[in-house]
Amino acid sequence: MAKLFSLFLLLALFLQPSHALEPQTGLVTPIPEETAVPPRVLTLDLTRDANDIWDRIRRGFGMPDLDSPLVSDQQLFYLNRPSFLKQVLGRGGRYLYHIVDELERRGMPTELALLPMVESSYNPLAYSRAHASGLWQFIPSTGRNYKLTQDSWVDERRDVIASTNAALDYLQTIYEMHGDWHLALASYNWGEGAVGRALQRNRDAGLPTEYSHLRMPDETRNYVPKLQAIKNIIAEPELFHLELPYVANEQHFVTVAAPTGIDLATAAQYAGMSIEEFLALNPGFNRPAITTEGQSLVVPADRARRLESGLSEFQLSGKGWRTHELAPGETLASIATRHQLTLAQLLQLNGLAAGSRLSPGYTLLVPDGADPQGALAVSKLLPGGNRLIGASPAVKLATSSPSSAKTSTATKGKKATPQKPSQAPRNAAKAPAKPATKSTAPKSNSSAKPAAKPNTPARSAPPPKASTPAKPAATTKPPTKPANSKPATQTTTPKKP
């Protein structure tokens, strides 16, 4: 009986799951906690505030995931260039809060906040030989269809707020046309008319009509995989041993009413910003001063009060800029002399080339008691100024890629879109029902390289071509599938072109 009791006692001791026998004393001690940790399960806690903008974007993923070898290829491309990837994402931090806010307001999937990385590497000054411009790469006709002003004073295709509203209107329109986000994205890149014809060909041949089954140009075939690759990286950066740049989930910029006559250099000075950083938030101006009512300036939220105070002083000074209409028989040289400018300075301020012949009634920008030096400095960074002096755009955004000192891609007419080296770049946003002309590009790194392309001031140049970089272990894995935490629902009716 005593033996039986001893056996039961030993059995009871060994069957306790959270205890073990001490080898020497025979005492029972707890098992170290770390040896009993369950497998980690990644979840999104929607009951708490987002940690940063990337966390907020993850919560709004709503598109079906695309799983194909092309996605893995694009992931490898980005992950083998971690410095470039971080710089571009950091540059996008200026604009992401506003874009995500608009997407959530419309009930659209937040993956679309990553689309400007595919289009322009988050450079609002990006420009292509097909004349696509801005963060969202609108060509002129599509910009006009979506009410984006384009004249000698402003180009709202580059305006961050106006172009974002237009791009989301356009994306909603083509999504409602196809009922499928992959087809909508293909339409954004290739043109909805071209996608419609490709769909009809497949229907006529009895073939599937999903994005992956359509016959399309290589750039469009790789377009959605690029966005999916970026989405996968943002969804689980730790899987790829990547630390995303911190971007706070808070409003980055606000708008301040601009008084007529203010030049951008003076406004930047009032806001306590460099001209380059100021233009990164106000890239839509074609001339260095504001002469019409109703314009706004965009500044970081913490600089708004300082700018407003400076603008109040400016309005009391009685000095500024105004317009002058060219009278019959009047010469540019005489106008320049009257305003204490050289002819070259007058041309530069107005984005005009030497020898320009203007008709009577043409509106010129001239100083009205203001020192022209700041405006002249700004004009060199604007589109017209670059055409005049025949130089590469000079704006260097603070987080531009390391090779930004190379010749401007805009002067060569390359596409702003980062793509794989073997693919030719194309224009991004197409005019409805009419695909834009396909642009050609140099052989290496033309379409795949995440190159920033200035429409005017400099877009970051593509990173140096990696010889054969060591591939991170995680990059050999198939693309991760981030859970769709929020389905994409359309809550607003898009603006018709």
C-alpha positions in Angstrom: 0.0 0.0 0.0 2.9 2.3 0.9 4.5 1.6 -2.5 1.3 2.4 -4.3 0.9 5.7 -2.5 4.5 6.7 -3.4 3.8 5.9 -7.1 0.7 8.1 -7.0 2.7 11.0 -5.4 5.5 10.8 -7.9 3.0 10.7 -10.8 1.2 13.8 -9.4 4.4 15.7 -9.2 5.5 15.0 -12.7 2.1 15.7 -14.3 2.0 19.3 -13.1 2.4 21.3 -16.3 3.9 24.4 -14.8 6.4 22.9 -12.4 9.6 20.9 -12.4 11.7 19.1 -9.8 14.8 20.8 -8.5 17.7 18.3 -9.3 19.4 18.6 -5.8 16.6 19.5 -3.4 13.6 17.9 -4.9 11.7 21.1 -4.4 9.0 22.1 -6.9 9.9 25.4 -8.8 8.0 27.3 -11.5 9.2 26.8 -15.1 10.7 30.0 -16.6 8.0 31.9 -18.3 9.9 32.4 -21.6 9.8 28.6 -22.2 6.0 28.5 -22.3 5.3 31.5 -24.6 2.7 30.6 -27.2 3.3 31.3 -30.9 3.0 35.0 -31.9 -0.1 35.9 -33.9 -0.1 39.3 -35.7 -3.4 41.1 -35.1 -4.7 44.7 -35.4 -6.2 46.2 -32.3 -8.8 48.5 -33.8 -9.8 49.7 -30.3 -6.7 51.8 -29.8 -5.4 54.8 -31.8 -3.0 54.1 -34.6 0.7 54.2 -33.5 1.7 56.1 -36.7 0.6 56.7 -40.2 1.7 53.2 -41.4 -0.5 51.6 -38.7 -3.4 53.7 -39.8 -2.9 52.7 -43.4 -2.8 49.0 -42.5 -6.2 49.3 -40.7 -7.8 50.5 -43.9 -6.5 47.8 -46.4 -9.5 46.8 -48.4 -8.3 45.5 -51.8 -8.0 41.8 -52.7 -4.4 40.7 -52.5 -2.6 39.8 -55.7 -0.3 36.8 -55.4 2.0 36.2 -58.4 5.7 35.9 -59.1 5.6 39.5 -60.4 4.8 40.7 -56.8 7.8 38.8 -55.4 10.0 40.4 -58.1 8.9 43.8 -57.2 9.4 43.1 -53.5 13.0 42.1 -54.2 13.5 45.2 -56.2 12.4 47.5 -53.3 14.0 45.5 -50.5 17.3 45.4 -52.2 17.3 49.2 -52.0 16.4 49.8 -48.4 17.9 53.3 -48.2 16.0 54.5 -51.2 12.8 52.8 -49.9 13.1 54.6 -46.6 13.9 58.0 -48.2 10.9 57.9 -50.5 8.6 56.7 -47.7 9.9 59.5 -45.5 9.3 62.0 -48.3 5.7 60.8 -48.6 5.3 61.5 -44.9 4.5 65.1 -45.8 1.4 64.1 -47.7 0.2 60.8 -46.3 -2.0 62.1 -43.5 -4.0 64.3 -45.9 -4.3 61.5 -48.5 -5.4 58.9 -45.9 -7.9 61.3 -44.4 -9.5 61.8 -47.8 -9.5 58.1 -48.5 -11.2 57.3 -45.2 -13.7 60.1 -45.7 -14.7 58.6 -49.1 -14.7 55.0 -47.8 -11.9 54.0 -50.2 -9.1 51.4 -49.4 -6.1 53.0 -47.9 -3.7 51.1 -50.2 -4.3 53.9 -52.6 -2.3 56.2 -50.3 0.7 54.2 -51.5 -0.1 54.7 -55.2 1.9 58.0 -55.5 5.0 56.0 -54.6 4.5 53.9 -57.8 3.6 57.0 -59.8 6.1 59.7 -58.7 8.1 58.5 -55.7 6.0 61.0 -53.7 7.5 63.9 -55.7 4.9 66.6 -56.5 7.3 68.0 -59.1 7.7 64.8 -61.0 7.2 65.2 -64.8 7.2 62.7 -67.7 7.8 63.1 -71.4 4.1 62.4 -71.9 3.6 65.6 -69.9 2.2 63.8 -66.9 2.8 65.9 -63.8 2.6 65.8 -60.0 2.2 63.2 -57.2 -0.6 61.5 -59.2 0.9 62.0 -62.7 -2.0 63.6 -64.5 -1.7 64.3 -68.2 -3.1 67.7 -69.2 -6.3 66.4 -70.7 -7.3 64.3 -67.7 -6.3 67.2 -65.4 -8.7 69.5 -67.4 -11.5 66.8 -67.2 -11.1 66.9 -63.4 -11.1 70.7 -63.1 -7.4 71.1 -62.4 -6.3 74.6 -63.5 -3.3 74.7 -65.8 -2.1 78.1 -67.0 1.0 80.3 -66.9 0.4 81.1 -63.2 -0.5 77.8 -61.6 -0.6 74.1 -62.5 -3.0 72.3 -60.0 -1.8 68.9 -61.3 1.2 69.6 -58.9 -1.0 71.1 -56.1 -1.1 68.5 -53.4 -4.6 69.1 -52.2 -6.3 69.8 -55.6 -4.6 66.9 -57.4 -5.4 64.4 -54.6 -9.1 65.3 -54.8 -9.0 64.9 -58.6 -7.1 61.6 -58.4 -9.5 60.1 -55.9 -12.5 61.3 -58.0 -11.0 59.6 -61.0 -10.2 56.4 -59.2 -13.8 56.2 -57.9 -15.1 56.7 -61.4 -13.0 53.9 -62.9 -13.7 51.6 -60.0 -17.5 52.1 -60.5 -16.9 51.4 -64.2 -15.3 48.0 -63.6 -16.3 47.0 -60.1 -12.8 45.8 -59.5 -9.8 47.6 -58.0 -7.2 45.8 -60.0 -9.0 46.7 -63.2 -9.4 50.3 -62.0 -5.7 50.6 -61.3 -4.9 49.2 -64.7 -7.2 51.8 -66.2 -5.4 54.5 -64.2 -2.1 53.4 -65.8 -3.2 52.4 -69.3 -6.5 54.2 -69.8 -10.0 52.8 -69.2 -10.6 52.7 -72.9 -7.7 50.3 -73.4 -8.7 48.2 -70.5 -12.3 48.0 -71.8 -11.0 46.8 -75.1 -8.8 44.2 -73.5 -11.8 43.0 -71.4 -14.0 42.7 -74.5 -11.3 40.6 -76.3 -11.3 38.1 -73.5 -15.0 37.9 -73.4 -15.2 37.3 -77.1 -12.6 34.6 -76.8 -14.3 33.0 -73.8 -11.3 33.8 -71.5 -11.4 35.1 -67.9 -11.6 38.8 -67.4 -9.6 39.2 -64.3 -6.6 41.6 -64.3 -4.0 38.8 -64.4 -5.6 37.2 -67.5 -5.7 40.4 -69.7 -3.3 41.0 -72.5 -1.6 44.4 -71.7 1.7 46.2 -72.0 4.4 45.1 -69.6 4.3 48.3 -67.6 0.6 47.8 -66.9 1.1 44.2 -66.1 3.6 45.2 -63.5 1.7 48.1 -62.2 -0.6 46.4 -59.7 2.2 44.0 -58.5 4.3 47.1 -57.7 1.5 48.5 -55.4 1.0 45.0 -53.9 4.7 44.7 -53.2 4.7 48.0 -51.4 1.5 47.0 -49.5 3.2 43.8 -48.4 6.2 45.6 -47.1 4.1 48.2 -45.2 1.9 45.4 -43.8 4.7 43.5 -42.2 8.0 45.3 -42.3 9.4 43.2 -39.5 9.1 40.1 -41.8 11.5 41.8 -44.2 13.8 43.1 -41.5 12.9 46.7 -42.4 12.3 49.6 -40.1 9.9 52.1 -41.7 10.6 55.8 -41.1 8.5 57.2 -38.4 5.6 59.3 -39.7 3.2 60.6 -37.0 -0.5 60.0 -37.4 -1.3 63.6 -37.2 -2.1 66.5 -39.5 1.1 67.6 -41.1 0.0 70.8 -42.9 -2.7 73.4 -43.0 -3.7 76.1 -45.5 -3.3 79.9 -44.9 -5.0 82.5 -47.1 -2.5 84.3 -49.2 -2.7 88.0 -49.7 -2.2 89.3 -53.2 1.3 90.6 -54.0 3.2 88.1 -51.7 6.1 86.3 -53.3 6.9 82.7 -52.3 10.4 83.5 -51.0 9.0 86.1 -48.6 6.2 83.7 -47.4 8.8 81.0 -46.8 10.9 83.5 -44.7 7.8 84.4 -42.7 7.1 80.7 -42.0 10.7 80.1 -41.0 11.3 77.5 -43.8 13.8 77.1 -46.6 12.5 77.8 -50.1 13.0 74.2 -51.1 10.9 72.9 -48.2 8.3 75.5 -48.8 8.0 74.6 -52.5 7.6 70.9 -51.5 4.3 71.9 -49.9 3.4 74.6 -52.5 4.5 73.0 -55.8 1.6 74.2 -58.0 2.8 77.7 -58.7 4.4 78.6 -62.1 5.5 82.1 -61.1 7.2 83.2 -57.9 4.5 85.6 -56.6 0.7 85.5 -56.1 -1.3 88.3 -57.8 -4.8 86.9 -57.7 -7.3 86.6 -54.8 -8.4 83.3 -53.4 -5.0 81.6 -53.4 -3.8 79.6 -50.3 -0.4 78.7 -49.0 0.3 75.3 -47.4 2.6 75.2 -44.4 3.3 72.7 -41.6 0.6 73.0 -38.9 3.1 74.3 -36.3 4.2 77.2 -38.7 0.8 78.5 -39.5 0.6 81.1 -36.7 4.0 82.4 -37.5 3.2 82.8 -41.2 -0.1 84.6 -40.5 1.8 87.1 -38.3 4.3 87.7 -41.1 1.6 88.1 -43.7 -0.1 90.7 -41.5 3.1 92.7 -41.5 3.5 92.3 -45.2 0.0 93.8 -45.9 0.9 96.8 -43.9 4.2 97.4 -45.7 2.6 98.5 -49.0 5.3 96.6 -51.0 4.7 93.5 -53.1 4.1 92.3 -56.7 1.5 93.1 -59.3 0.7 92.3 -62.9 1.3 94.5 -66.0 -0.5 94.1 -69.3 1.7 94.6 -72.3 0.5 97.6 -74.3 0.7 97.9 -78.1 4.2 99.1 -79.1 5.6 98.5 -75.6 8.8 96.5 -75.3 9.9 94.1 -72.6 13.2 96.0 -72.3 11.3 99.2 -71.4 9.1 97.4 -68.9 12.2 95.9 -67.3 13.9 99.3 -67.0 10.8 100.9 -65.5 10.8 98.3 -62.7 14.6 98.4 -62.1 15.1 95.0 -63.6 17.3 93.7 -66.3 15.6 92.1 -69.4 16.9 88.7 -68.3 15.4 89.1 -64.9 12.0 90.1 -66.3 12.1 87.1 -68.5 13.1 84.8 -65.7 10.4 86.0 -63.3 7.8 85.3 -66.0 9.2 81.9 -67.2 9.9 83.3 -70.7 12.8 82.4 -73.0 15.1 84.9 -74.5 13.6 86.3 -77.8 10.0 85.6 -76.7 7.5 87.6 -78.8 4.4 88.5 -76.8 1.1 89.9 -78.0 -0.4 93.1 -76.5 -2.4 92.2 -73.5 0.0 89.5 -72.3 0.1 89.7 -68.4 3.6 90.0 -66.9 4.6 89.8 -63.2 6.5 92.9 -62.0 7.7 94.1 -58.6 5.7 96.8 -56.9 8.2 98.2 -54.5 9.4 94.7 -53.5 13.0 93.5 -53.6 13.1 91.0 -56.5 16.0 88.9 -55.3 13.9 86.4 -53.4 11.5 85.9 -56.2 14.3 85.5 -58.7 15.8 82.8 -56.5 12.4 81.0 -56.5 11.9 81.4 -60.2 15.0 79.4 -60.9 13.3 76.4 -59.1 10.0 76.7 -61.0 9.2 75.0 -64.4 9.5 78.2 -66.4 12.7 79.2 -64.7 14.3 75.9 -65.6 13.3 76.1 -69.2 14.7 79.7 -69.4 18.2 78.9 -68.0 18.4 75.5 -69.6 19.4 73.8 -66.4 18.2 70.8 -64.4 15.6 71.6 -61.8 17.2 72.8 -58.7 14.8 71.8 -55.9 16.2 69.1 -53.8 13.6 67.7 -51.5 15.0 67.0 -48.0 14.6 63.2 -48.4 15.6 62.8 -52.0 17.5 59.8 -53.1 21.3 59.7 -52.8 21.9 60.0 -56.5 19.8 63.2 -56.9 22.9 65.0 -58.2 22.6 63.2 -61.5 21.2 64.9 -64.5 17.5 65.6 -64.1 15.3 62.9 -65.5 12.8 65.5 -66.7 15.3 66.9 -69.1 15.5 63.4 -70.7 11.8 63.0 -70.7 11.7 59.9 -68.6 8.7 58.7 -66.7 8.4 59.5 -63.1 7.2 56.1 -62.2 9.6 53.7 -60.5 9.6 50.4 -62.2 11.7 47.3 -62.9 14.8 48.0 -65.0 13.6 45.8 -67.8 10.3 47.7 -68.3 9.6 50.9 -70.2 7.8 53.7 -68.3 4.5 55.0 -69.3 2.2 57.9 -68.3 0.1 57.3 -65.3 -3.3 58.9 -65.1 -4.9 58.7 -68.6 -7.6 60.8 -70.1 -10.9 58.9 -69.8 -11.6 56.4 -72.6 -8.3 57.3 -74.3 -5.0 55.8 -73.4 -2.1 58.1 -73.5 0.8 57.7 -75.8 3.3 55.2 -74.5 6.6 56.8 -73.7 9.9 55.0 -74.3 12.7 55.0 -71.8 16.4 54.1 -71.6 17.3 50.5 -71.1 18.6 50.4 -67.6 16.6 51.4 -64.5 14.1 53.4 -66.5 10.9 52.0 -65.3 11.7 49.9 -62.3 14.0 52.3 -60.6 12.3 54.3 -58.1 13.4 57.5 -59.7 11.9 60.8 -58.8 11.2 62.9 -61.8 10.7 66.6 -61.7 8.1 68.3 -63.7 10.1 71.2 -62.9 12.2 71.4 -59.8 14.1 68.3 -59.2 12.7 65.0 -58.7 15.0 62.7 -56.9 17.2 60.8 -59.4 17.1 57.0 -59.4 19.3 55.1 -57.0 22.5 53.6 -58.3 21.9 50.3 -60.0 22.7 47.5 -57.6 25.3 45.2 -59.0 24.2 42.0 -57.3 23.1 43.0 -53.9 22.8 40.3 -51.2 19.2 39.4 -51.0 17.6 39.5 -47.5 16.5 36.1 -46.4 12.9 37.3 -46.1 12.8 38.4 -49.7 12.9 34.9 -51.0 9.5 34.3 -49.3 6.3 34.6 -51.2 4.5 37.9 -50.7 2.8 38.1 -47.3 -1.0 38.5 -47.2 -2.0 41.3 -45.0 -5.4 40.8 -43.5 -8.1 43.0 -44.9 -9.2 44.8 -41.8 -11.7 47.0 -43.5 -13.6 46.3 -46.8 -13.6 49.0 -49.4 -16.9 50.6 -49.6 -17.9 53.5 -51.8 -19.7 56.2 -49.9 -19.6 59.1 -52.2 -20.5 59.6 -55.8 -17.4 60.5 -57.9 -17.2 63.7 -59.7 -17.8 63.1 -63.4 -15.1 64.3 -65.9 
